[in-house]
C-alpha cells in the first residue's frame, strides 16, 4: 500500500514536470544575446503650429514606411521557473522612405513637403513568460529616439523626437547540431505612442511636432 502511494506521488510530480516548463528550459533563454530583424516599419509625423502672430499652419500627417534593419543586444534574467525579465537596446540602420504631406496656412494650401526618419534607436524592458520548453512570449515597453528631416519649398529642418512604445512578441529556440541550442527565431509587433514636442523651424515658425508609428518584425538571434 505504501509502495502504491509512493508511485502515485512520483507519478504526480512527473506529470506536473512534463506539463509545466521547468527552470532548466528557462535557462536556455537567459543571459546575453544579439539579434537582427526586419519586416514592415512605419513612422507618422504631424505638424501644427504658428507661422506668425496672425496665421496658423498645419501639415497633413505624413507616413514614412520602409523595410527596416534592426540590430540589437539584450540580457535576460530568470525570475522563476516560467517568468523572465529582459533589457534590450536596438537600432534601425535603414532610413525610412519619404512621406509626403500638404502645407496649409489657415485653410489655404500653400505647398507640399516631405519627411524622412533616420537614426532611430530604442531601449526596452521585456517581461517574459515560458509557454513551453522552446517558446517564450514577451511584452515590450520601450523608449525611442529618432531623427527626422522635413523639407519643403520654404526650408529644410532636422529634429530629434522621443517617445514611448508598447509591443509583444514570441521567440522560439531551434536546434543546430553541436550549437548548444543557442539560436532562436522571433516575431513581434510594436506601436509607438506619438509624443508632442515643441520645435522651431529655421524660418522662425513654431510647431507642435508628433512622431509615432508601428512595426511588424521577424528576426533571428543568438544567445551567448
PyMOL commands that set and color helices and strands:
alter all, ss='L'
color gray80, all
select helices_A, chain A and resi 2-19+23-29
alter helices_A, ss='H'
color red, helices_A
select strands_A, chain A and resi 31-50+56-59+62-66+70-78+83-92+99-105+108-132+135-152+156-174+183-200+206-223
alter strands_A, ss='S'
color yellow, strands_A
deselect
rebuild
show_as cartoon
